[in-house]
Amino acid sequence: MSAGTDGRRPRRTAATVAAVDLGAASGRVMLGEVDGDGVRLTELHRFDNGGVRIGATLHWDALRLYAQTLTGLRAALARRADLASIGIDSWAVDFGLLDSTGALLANPVHYRDRRTDGVAEQVVARLGAERLYRTTGVQQLPFNTLFQLVAGAASPAMAVADQLLMIPDLIAYWLTGQAGTEVTNASTTQLLEVRTRRWATDVITGAGLPQRIFGPLRQPGDAAGELTGEVRAELGTDRAVPVTTVGSHDTASAVVAVPATDESFAYISCGTWSLVGLELAAPVLSAASRVANFSNEAGVDGTVRYLRNVMGLWLLQECLRHWRAQGRPVELAKVLADAAGVRPLAAVIDPDDPVFLPPGDVPGRVAHRCAASGQPVPDSPASVVRCVLDSLALAHRAAVREAAQLAGRTVTVIHLVGGGARNELLCQLTADACGLPVVAGPVEATALGNVLVQARALGVVDGGLSELRGLLRRRCRLRTYRPDLTAAPAWAAAAARIQAPRSG
């Protein structure tokens, strides 16, 4: 059982907590009410998030994220003065650097910034792909924290940096004045030992990074401090509300809220990214797993999130943004309805092609890739969207099948959680591509997982993940998509058209 459930706090039969859920495209603050009947969520504040380019560098606006967090917490306390706890999660890999006084040295750099171009190859050549994977178990992605830090190793900020904090830990530090790094997010850095869940000092020193910036680690359920007096004054409360460490990587929280009834499931946490994988008791560190580019990331209660990143709905989001920037009034509901009527699998792409990682003209890049592979070129928003969604479904299929094979696990159902659960076409295409039922929901899985870990730390819930999931299912609305098995040959033929690159 996680720290924080050992009786240090008095037991409760019910509690109301705030979940701060910071995504790469948007953030939200949710009120979570938990009792023996289940979990109820109320959205209090939602706001856009995204990169801010200054010169050649793409940043996150960390101060705005903090200000928006305060706005949401102010609303939470206005609604429930007896707020019992606050938990914070966010996307992975990005971080802030603090000096010895605790001041943020610069706005965090966005993982989609180009500063890491070519860095991964240099680091892997120095440390060795096998050694890195054997130690950290993390898939090689160009924006991993390891590569970001090496890219900035000669910067003035790094010269005086005293501590690195991942994004949710940075927000928690500003709220409480107490610093620590939560382990599920730390596990995405490629700087944490996968077996011991301690900082990988040999990788840190081998990469030429200063060990001083890697501080104490926290577990989901640990106390992270209480609101400081200054923060309480900002929020208009005299209560020192505790901040509870949750699965601070948003996918870790989302997997807590997968409403599975046994272990024979795969999950797809589908939003800007699709995180596709299995929940395991131990990492898979074989050479085949490394070549297939699977990650062994830390989950709640000592589990392993064995997964692969798929580009996800970023492709659809960027298509819509590009069309609207051109003055084309493309609405999501209409283009999805139109895409459902487009001939299936007319053209498919590898959504994980690095060309799709930066912001920009994704429709143009899709057209270029289709033309280069001799396929029909999508010539309308509906045909582009159908190509994107068919391709995502194929990527889901590949990741689920490879994960099951590499881990020796039989998968009988796929749970698709997160914002993508609203996309009926993608859910049905994923079921058809995989030949397995897809259970869609909950949409707000990340916030629910955040809330459940807080509730357990407060003593409202006893037990492990199965008990948390059982409580969740009492109020969870789910929809099951059955696969069209007669389409299996068409999906197999389409999969053969894609030769997805794998890191070696």
C-alpha positions in Angstrom: 0.0 0.0 0.0 1.3 3.5 -0.8 2.7 5.8 1.8 0.0 8.0 3.3 -2.3 5.0 4.0 -0.6 3.9 7.2 -2.8 5.7 9.7 -0.9 9.0 9.9 -4.1 10.8 9.1 -7.4 10.1 10.8 -9.8 7.9 8.9 -12.8 9.5 7.1 -16.0 8.1 5.6 -16.0 10.8 3.0 -13.8 13.6 1.7 -13.8 16.4 -0.8 -10.5 17.1 -2.6 -9.2 19.2 -5.5 -7.5 17.6 -8.5 -5.2 19.9 -10.5 -4.8 18.2 -13.9 -2.4 20.0 -16.2 -2.4 18.7 -19.8 -0.3 19.8 -22.7 -3.3 21.4 -24.5 -5.4 22.4 -21.5 -5.6 22.4 -17.7 -8.4 22.0 -15.3 -9.2 22.0 -11.6 -11.8 19.5 -10.5 -13.6 19.0 -7.3 -13.7 15.3 -6.3 -16.2 14.1 -3.7 -15.5 10.5 -2.5 -17.6 8.3 -0.2 -18.7 4.7 0.0 -21.0 5.2 -3.0 -18.3 6.3 -5.4 -16.6 9.4 -6.8 -18.3 12.5 -8.1 -16.4 15.1 -10.2 -17.3 18.7 -10.7 -15.2 20.9 -13.1 -14.5 24.2 -11.5 -12.0 25.8 -13.8 -10.6 24.9 -17.3 -8.1 26.8 -19.3 -6.0 26.5 -22.4 -2.3 25.6 -22.3 0.3 25.5 -25.0 3.8 26.6 -26.0 5.0 30.2 -26.1 7.8 30.9 -28.6 10.4 33.4 -27.6 13.0 33.8 -30.3 13.9 30.3 -31.5 12.8 28.6 -28.3 9.4 27.1 -27.4 8.6 27.5 -23.7 5.8 26.7 -21.3 4.3 29.6 -19.4 4.8 28.2 -15.9 3.7 31.3 -14.1 0.4 31.3 -16.0 -0.1 27.7 -15.1 0.4 28.5 -11.5 -1.9 31.5 -11.7 -4.6 29.4 -13.3 -4.1 26.7 -10.6 -4.7 29.4 -8.0 -7.9 30.5 -9.8 -9.2 26.9 -9.7 -8.3 26.4 -6.1 -9.9 29.6 -5.1 -13.1 28.3 -6.7 -12.7 25.0 -4.9 -12.4 26.6 -1.5 -15.3 28.9 -2.2 -17.4 25.8 -3.0 -16.1 23.7 -0.2 -14.4 25.4 2.7 -13.6 22.0 4.2 -11.4 21.0 1.3 -9.4 18.0 2.6 -6.5 17.8 0.1 -5.0 19.0 -3.2 -3.3 16.7 -5.7 -1.4 17.8 -8.9 -0.6 15.9 -12.1 0.7 16.9 -15.5 2.3 15.7 -18.6 5.8 14.1 -18.4 9.5 14.9 -19.2 9.4 18.7 -18.8 10.9 20.5 -15.8 11.9 23.7 -14.1 15.4 24.5 -12.7 15.6 26.3 -9.3 18.6 28.2 -7.8 19.7 27.8 -4.3 17.1 30.3 -3.1 14.3 28.4 -4.7 13.8 30.8 -7.5 12.8 29.5 -11.0 15.8 30.3 -13.2 13.8 30.3 -16.5 10.5 29.3 -17.9 10.5 25.5 -18.7 11.3 24.6 -22.3 8.6 22.8 -24.2 9.4 19.2 -25.1 8.5 20.0 -28.8 11.3 22.5 -29.0 14.0 21.7 -31.5 16.9 22.0 -29.1 17.2 18.3 -28.7 17.6 17.6 -32.4 20.5 15.1 -32.7 21.2 15.0 -29.0 19.7 11.5 -28.4 22.0 10.0 -30.9 25.0 11.6 -29.2 24.0 10.5 -25.7 23.2 6.9 -26.8 26.5 6.7 -28.6 28.3 7.7 -25.4 26.3 5.6 -22.9 25.1 2.7 -25.1 21.5 1.9 -26.0 21.5 -1.4 -24.2 23.0 0.1 -21.0 20.4 2.9 -20.9 17.5 0.5 -21.4 18.8 -2.0 -18.9 19.1 0.7 -16.3 16.1 2.9 -16.9 13.7 0.8 -19.0 12.5 3.9 -20.9 11.8 4.1 -24.6 14.0 6.4 -26.6 12.2 9.5 -27.5 14.0 12.7 -28.7 12.5 14.8 -25.9 13.3 12.7 -22.9 14.4 14.7 -19.9 17.9 13.2 -20.2 18.3 14.6 -23.7 16.8 18.0 -22.7 19.3 18.3 -19.9 22.2 17.4 -22.0 21.1 19.9 -24.7 21.1 22.6 -22.0 24.2 21.4 -20.0 26.3 24.4 -21.0 23.6 27.0 -20.3 24.0 29.7 -17.6 20.9 28.3 -15.8 22.4 24.8 -15.5 25.6 26.3 -14.1 23.8 27.7 -11.1 20.9 25.3 -10.8 20.4 23.7 -7.4 17.3 21.5 -8.0 15.2 20.1 -10.9 11.5 19.8 -10.4 9.1 18.2 -12.8 6.1 20.4 -13.7 3.6 19.1 -11.1 6.3 19.1 -8.4 7.1 22.7 -9.3 3.5 23.8 -8.8 3.4 21.9 -5.5 6.6 23.6 -4.4 5.1 27.0 -5.1 2.0 26.0 -3.1 3.8 24.5 -0.1 7.5 25.7 -0.1 8.6 22.0 0.1 10.4 20.4 -2.8 10.4 16.7 -3.9 10.1 14.7 -7.1 7.2 12.2 -7.5 8.4 8.8 -8.8 5.9 8.1 -11.6 6.9 11.4 -13.4 10.6 10.9 -12.5 10.4 7.5 -14.2 9.8 9.2 -17.6 13.1 11.1 -17.4 15.4 8.3 -18.5 17.3 9.1 -15.3 15.6 6.7 -12.8 16.6 3.1 -12.2 13.7 1.0 -13.3 14.1 -1.7 -10.7 15.1 0.2 -7.6 13.2 3.4 -8.4 16.1 5.5 -7.3 18.0 8.1 -9.3 20.3 6.4 -11.8 23.6 8.0 -10.7 25.7 6.2 -13.3 23.5 7.5 -16.1 23.5 11.0 -14.6 27.3 11.1 -14.2 27.9 9.4 -17.6 25.8 12.0 -19.3 27.9 14.8 -17.6 25.0 16.1 -15.5 25.3 17.4 -12.0 23.9 15.1 -9.3 23.0 18.0 -7.0 19.9 18.9 -9.0 18.2 15.5 -8.4 16.4 15.8 -5.0 14.4 13.5 -2.8 11.8 11.2 -4.3 8.2 10.9 -3.2 5.6 8.1 -3.7 1.9 8.5 -4.6 0.1 9.1 -1.3 2.9 10.9 0.4 2.3 14.2 2.1 3.8 17.0 0.0 3.3 19.8 2.6 0.6 22.3 3.4 -0.4 25.6 1.7 2.0 28.4 2.9 0.7 31.5 4.6 1.2 33.5 1.4 -0.7 31.1 -0.6 -3.5 31.0 1.9 -3.8 34.7 1.7 -3.9 34.5 -2.1 -6.7 32.0 -1.8 -8.7 33.8 0.9 -8.5 31.0 3.4 -7.0 30.6 6.9 -6.8 26.8 6.5 -3.4 25.1 5.9 -4.8 22.6 3.3 -2.5 19.7 2.7 -1.1 18.9 -0.7 -1.0 15.1 -1.3 1.4 13.5 -3.8 -0.6 11.6 -6.4 0.5 9.7 -9.6 1.8 13.0 -10.9 2.4 11.8 -14.4 -1.0 12.2 -15.9 -0.9 8.7 -17.4 -0.1 7.2 -14.1 -3.2 8.8 -12.6 -5.3 7.8 -15.7 -4.3 4.1 -15.4 -5.5 4.1 -11.7 -8.9 5.0 -13.1 -9.0 2.3 -15.8 -12.2 0.4 -14.8 -10.8 -3.0 -15.3 -12.1 -6.1 -13.5 -9.0 -8.3 -14.0 -5.5 -8.2 -15.4 -6.3 -9.3 -19.0 -6.7 -5.7 -20.2 -4.7 -3.3 -22.3 -5.2 0.4 -21.9 -5.1 3.4 -24.2 -4.9 6.8 -22.4 -5.9 8.9 -25.3 -5.5 12.6 -25.5 -2.8 14.7 -27.1 -0.8 11.5 -26.9 -2.0 7.9 -27.0 -0.2 6.0 -24.2 -0.8 2.3 -25.2 0.2 -0.5 -22.9 -0.3 -3.0 -20.1 -0.2 -2.9 -16.3 2.5 -5.3 -15.1 4.1 -6.3 -11.8 7.7 -6.2 -13.2 9.5 -4.5 -16.0 10.2 -6.1 -19.4 13.8 -5.3 -20.3 14.6 -7.7 -23.1 16.4 -6.7 -26.2 13.2 -7.2 -28.2 11.4 -4.8 -25.9 14.1 -2.2 -26.4 14.0 -2.5 -30.2 10.2 -2.2 -30.1 10.7 1.0 -28.1 8.5 0.2 -25.1 8.8 2.1 -21.8 8.7 0.6 -18.3 7.3 3.5 -16.3 6.5 3.6 -12.7 2.8 3.2 -11.8 0.9 3.6 -8.5 1.4 0.8 -5.9 4.7 -0.4 -7.4 3.1 -1.4 -10.8 4.8 -1.0 -14.1 3.2 0.9 -16.9 4.5 -1.0 -19.9 3.7 1.2 -22.8 4.6 2.9 -26.0 3.9 6.6 -26.9 1.7 7.0 -30.0 1.4 10.5 -31.4 -2.3 10.6 -30.5 -4.9 13.3 -31.1 -2.2 15.9 -31.5 -2.5 15.1 -35.2 -6.2 16.0 -35.2 -5.7 19.0 -33.0 -3.0 20.4 -35.3 -5.1 19.8 -38.4 -8.0 21.8 -36.9 -5.6 24.5 -35.7 -4.0 24.8 -39.2 -7.3 24.9 -41.0 -8.7 27.5 -38.7 -5.6 29.6 -39.0 -6.2 29.6 -42.8 -9.7 30.9 -42.2 -11.4 27.5 -42.9 -14.4 27.0 -40.5 -13.8 23.3 -39.8 -15.8 22.1 -36.8 -14.8 18.9 -35.0 -18.2 17.3 -34.8 -18.9 17.9 -38.5 -15.6 16.8 -39.8 -15.8 13.6 -37.7 -19.2 12.8 -39.1 -18.0 13.4 -42.6 -14.9 11.3 -42.0 -17.1 8.4 -41.0 -18.4 8.3 -44.6 -15.0 8.4 -46.3 -13.7 5.1 -47.8 -11.8 3.3 -45.0 -8.1 2.7 -45.2 -7.7 4.5 -48.5 -4.5 6.0 -47.3 -2.6 5.4 -44.0 0.5 6.9 -42.5 2.9 6.2 -39.6 1.6 8.7 -37.0 4.9 8.3 -35.1 7.0 9.6 -38.0 9.1 12.4 -36.4 7.9 14.8 -39.1 4.6 15.0 -37.2 6.1 16.0 -33.9 6.6 19.8 -34.3 3.6 22.2 -34.6 2.7 23.3 -38.1 1.0 22.2 -41.3 0.1 18.6 -40.4 -2.4 18.3 -43.3 0.3 19.1 -45.7 2.7 16.6 -44.1 0.0 13.9 -44.2 -0.5 14.6 -47.9 3.2 14.5 -48.6 3.7 11.2 -46.8 0.7 9.6 -48.7 2.1 10.9 -52.1 5.6 9.6 -51.3 4.2 6.1 -50.5 2.1 6.0 -53.7 -1.2 6.2 -51.9 -4.2 8.4 -52.7 -3.6 11.9 -51.4 -6.4 13.1 -49.0 -7.9 16.2 -50.6 -10.5 17.4 -48.1 -10.6 17.8 -44.3 -12.8 14.7 -44.0 -10.3 12.6 -45.9 -7.3 13.9 -44.0 -9.1 13.2 -40.7 -10.1 9.7 -41.8 -6.5 9.0 -42.8 -5.3 10.2 -39.4 -7.9 8.2 -37.4 -7.4 5.0 -39.4 -3.6 5.4 -38.9 -4.0 6.0 -35.1 -6.1 2.8 -34.9 -3.4 0.9 -36.7 -0.8 2.3 -34.3 -3.0 1.2 -31.4 -3.3 -2.2 -32.9 0.5 -2.6 -33.3 1.3 -1.4 -29.7 -1.3 -3.6 -28.1 -0.2 -6.7 -30.0 3.5 -6.1 -29.5 3.1 -5.3 -25.8 1.1 -8.5 -25.2 3.6 -10.6 -27.1 6.7 -9.1 -25.4 5.1 -9.3 -21.9 3.6 -12.8 -22.4 0.2 -11.4 -21.5 -3.2 -12.4 -23.1 -5.4 -9.3 -23.8 -9.2 -9.8 -23.9 -10.3 -6.2 -23.7 -9.0 -2.7 -24.3 -9.9 0.2 -22.0 -9.7 3.6 -23.8 -9.8 6.4 -21.3 -9.3 10.2 -21.5 -10.6 12.7 -24.0 -10.3 10.2 -26.9 -13.2 8.2 -25.3 -15.5 10.9 -26.7 -14.3 10.2 -30.3 -16.8 7.5 -31.3 -15.2 7.0 -34.7 -11.7 6.5 -33.2 -13.1 4.1 -30.6 -14.9 2.0 -33.2 -11.9 2.0 -35.6 -9.6 0.9 -32.7 -11.9 -2.0 -31.9 -12.0 -3.0 -35.6 -8.2 -2.7 -36.0 -7.4 -4.7 -32.8 -10.2 -7.2 -33.2 -11.1 -6.7 -29.5 -13.9 -4.9 -27.6 -13.0 -1.4 -26.6 -14.5 -0.1 -23.4 -14.5 3.7 -23.6 -14.4 5.9 -20.5 -14.1 7.5 -18.2 -13.2 10.7 -20.1 -11.8 12.4 -17.0 -9.7 9.4 -16.0 -6.7 11.4 -15.0 -8.6 13.6 -12.6 -10.4 10.5 -11.2 -7.1 8.7 -10.5 -5.7 11.8 -8.9 -8.8 12.0 -6.6 -8.8 8.3 -5.7 -5.1 8.4 -4.6 -5.9 11.4 -2.4 -9.0 9.7 -1.0 -7.0 6.6 0.0 -4.3 8.7 1.6 -7.0 10.4 3.6 -8.4 7.0 4.8 -11.7 7.2 2.8 -10.7 4.1 0.8 -8.9 1.0 1.9 -7.0 -1.5 -0.3 -5.2 -1.5 -3.6 -5.9 -0.7 -7.2 -8.7 -3.3 -7.5 -10.6 -1.6 -4.6 -10.0 1.9 -6.1 -11.3 0.7 -9.4 -14.3 -1.0 -7.8 -15.3 2.2 -6.1 -14.9 4.1 -9.5 -17.1 1.6 -11.4 -20.1 2.4 -9.1 -20.7 5.7 -10.9 -18.7 5.3 -14.1 -20.5 5.6 -17.4 -18.9 3.3 -20.0 -19.6 2.4 -23.6 -18.4 -0.8 -25.3 -17.5 -0.9 -29.0 -17.6 -4.4 -30.5 -15.2 -5.1 -33.4 -16.3 -5.8 -36.9 -14.3 -9.1 -37.4 -15.2 -9.3 -41.1 -12.9 -6.2 -41.6 -9.8 -8.1 -40.2 -8.2 -8.8 -43.7 -8.5 -5.1 -44.7 -6.8 -4.0 -41.4 -4.1 -6.6 -41.9 -3.4 -5.4 -45.4 -3.3 -1.7 -44.2 -0.9 -2.6 -41.4 1.4 -4.1 -44.0 1.6 -0.8 -45.8 3.2 0.9 -42.8 6.7 0.1 -41.8 6.9 2.0 -38.5 10.5 3.0 -37.6 11.8 1.5 -34.4 14.8 2.8 -32.4 17.6 0.3 -32.3 
